[in-house]
Amino acid sequence: MNTLMRPLNGRIIGGVCAGLANRFGLRPWTVRLIFLLSCLLPGPQFIAYLAMWIIIPGERQQAPATV
């Protein structure tokens, strides 16, 4: 299984949905749609998203190889 990280590629806002999708083998748009539909229900979805944005580490950009 992949580790949970916010990817550099495929981000729309913070990369949380893309990171969750990569971790669980789903498409990023599926996770984004589930999140948007969950916003129709009462609850702290935006706070959870912000917390995950802070807690989930971002993917590090690799330094270019020198020859």
C-alpha positions in Angstrom: 0.0 0.0 0.0 1.0 3.6 -0.6 1.7 5.9 2.2 -0.6 8.8 2.9 0.9 11.9 1.4 -0.5 14.9 -0.5 0.9 14.6 -4.0 2.6 17.5 -5.9 0.7 16.5 -9.1 -3.0 16.3 -9.3 -3.8 18.8 -6.6 -6.8 21.1 -6.8 -6.8 22.9 -3.5 -4.6 21.2 -0.9 -4.2 17.7 -2.4 -6.0 16.0 0.5 -8.5 14.2 -1.8 -5.8 13.2 -4.2 -3.7 11.8 -1.4 -6.6 9.8 0.0 -7.4 8.5 -3.5 -3.8 7.4 -4.0 -3.6 5.8 -0.6 -6.8 3.7 -1.1 -6.5 3.0 -4.9 -9.4 5.2 -6.0 -9.6 7.9 -8.6 -9.2 11.5 -7.2 -12.5 12.6 -8.8 -14.3 9.9 -6.9 -13.0 11.1 -3.6 -13.7 14.7 -4.4 -17.3 13.9 -5.4 -17.8 12.0 -2.1 -16.4 14.9 -0.2 -18.7 17.4 -2.0 -21.7 15.2 -1.4 -20.8 14.9 2.3 -20.9 18.6 2.5 -24.7 18.4 2.0 -24.9 16.6 5.4 -24.5 18.4 8.7 -21.1 18.1 10.3 -17.6 19.4 10.4 -16.4 18.4 6.9 -14.5 21.6 6.2 -12.8 21.5 9.5 -11.8 17.9 8.9 -10.5 18.8 5.5 -8.4 21.7 6.9 -7.1 19.4 9.7 -6.0 16.8 7.1 -4.4 19.5 5.0 -2.2 20.4 8.0 -1.6 16.8 9.3 -1.0 14.9 6.1 2.6 15.5 4.9 3.1 16.9 1.4 5.2 15.0 -1.1 8.7 16.4 -1.3 10.0 17.6 -4.6 13.2 15.8 -5.6 16.3 17.8 -6.3 17.4 17.5 -10.0 20.3 15.1 -10.5 23.6 16.7 -11.4 25.9 15.1 -13.8 
